[in-house]
Amino acid sequence: MDYLISISDQLTPQLRSMRKARKLNQAELGRKLGLSQSRIAAIERNPAAVSAGQLLEILKVLGVALVLRDLQAPAVSTSTAPKLLDSYPKGEW
């Protein structure tokens, strides 16, 4: 299921909900990340206080993918997606 997050405050209930869905308490999630229970509580209260890298680590442990969607790009059907992807310039990260 996808959840549209427009502002960081919307992450608060989503992070908590995903953690609980994985049947993890804050201390257990903290152990998996090498963080204290109090740090997990602080992150859940204010997700804007963590870096993007830290948020990605939390999402990874929770088994959640971060998807960036270009809202200004025209909709792409699955039949044309491979052709469009081939037309993008190739580069290295």
TALINLIN-V571633 format. One record per residue. N is the residue number from 1. SS is DSSP state (helix for helix, strand for strand, loop for the rest). PSI is psi as a letter, one per 30 degrees, with the letter a starting at -180 (none if undefined). NEAR is the number of other C-alpha atoms within 8 Angstrom. Layout:
n:N ss:SS psi:PSI near:NEAR
n:N ss:SS psi:PSI near:NEAR
//
This chain:
n:1 ss:loop psi:k near:2
n:2 ss:loop psi:k near:3
n:3 ss:loop psi:j near:4
n:4 ss:loop psi:k near:4
n:5 ss:loop psi:j near:7
n:6 ss:loop psi:f near:5
n:7 ss:loop psi:l near:6
n:8 ss:loop psi:e near:10
n:9 ss:helix psi:f near:8
n:10 ss:helix psi:f near:9
n:11 ss:helix psi:f near:11
n:12 ss:helix psi:e near:12
n:13 ss:helix psi:e near:8
n:14 ss:helix psi:e near:8
n:15 ss:helix psi:e near:9
n:16 ss:helix psi:e near:9
n:17 ss:helix psi:e near:8
n:18 ss:helix psi:e near:9
n:19 ss:helix psi:e near:13
n:20 ss:helix psi:e near:9
n:21 ss:helix psi:f near:7
n:22 ss:loop psi:g near:7
n:23 ss:loop psi:h near:6
n:24 ss:loop psi:k near:10
n:25 ss:loop psi:l near:8
n:26 ss:helix psi:e near:11
n:27 ss:helix psi:e near:10
n:28 ss:helix psi:e near:9
n:29 ss:helix psi:e near:13
n:30 ss:helix psi:e near:13
n:31 ss:helix psi:e near:9
n:32 ss:helix psi:f near:8
n:33 ss:helix psi:f near:9
n:34 ss:loop psi:h near:6
n:35 ss:loop psi:l near:9
n:36 ss:loop psi:l near:9
n:37 ss:helix psi:e near:11
n:38 ss:helix psi:e near:7
n:39 ss:helix psi:e near:9
n:40 ss:helix psi:e near:13
n:41 ss:helix psi:e near:9
n:42 ss:helix psi:e near:9
n:43 ss:helix psi:e near:11
n:44 ss:helix psi:e near:12
n:45 ss:helix psi:e near:7
n:46 ss:loop psi:i near:10
n:47 ss:helix psi:f near:13
n:48 ss:helix psi:f near:8
n:49 ss:helix psi:f near:6
n:50 ss:loop psi:l near:8
n:51 ss:loop psi:l near:7
n:52 ss:helix psi:e near:6
n:53 ss:helix psi:e near:6
n:54 ss:helix psi:e near:8
n:55 ss:helix psi:e near:10
n:56 ss:helix psi:e near:9
n:57 ss:helix psi:e near:9
n:58 ss:helix psi:e near:9
n:59 ss:helix psi:e near:11
n:60 ss:helix psi:e near:9
n:61 ss:helix psi:e near:10
n:62 ss:helix psi:f near:9
n:63 ss:loop psi:h near:6
n:64 ss:loop psi:k near:7
n:65 ss:loop psi:k near:6
n:66 ss:loop psi:k near:6
n:67 ss:loop psi:k near:4
n:68 ss:loop psi:k near:4
n:69 ss:loop psi:k near:4
n:70 ss:loop psi:j near:5
n:71 ss:loop psi:f near:4
n:72 ss:loop psi:f near:4
n:73 ss:loop psi:k near:5
n:74 ss:loop psi:l near:4
n:75 ss:loop psi:k near:4
n:76 ss:loop psi:k near:6
n:77 ss:loop psi:l near:6
n:78 ss:helix psi:f near:6
n:79 ss:helix psi:f near:5
n:80 ss:helix psi:f near:8
n:81 ss:helix psi:e near:9
n:82 ss:helix psi:e near:8
n:83 ss:helix psi:e near:7
n:84 ss:helix psi:e near:8
n:85 ss:helix psi:e near:7
n:86 ss:helix psi:f near:7
n:87 ss:helix psi:f near:6
n:88 ss:loop psi:k near:6
n:89 ss:loop psi:k near:5
n:90 ss:loop psi:k near:4
n:91 ss:loop psi:l near:4
n:92 ss:loop psi:k near:3
n:93 ss:loop psi:none near:2
//
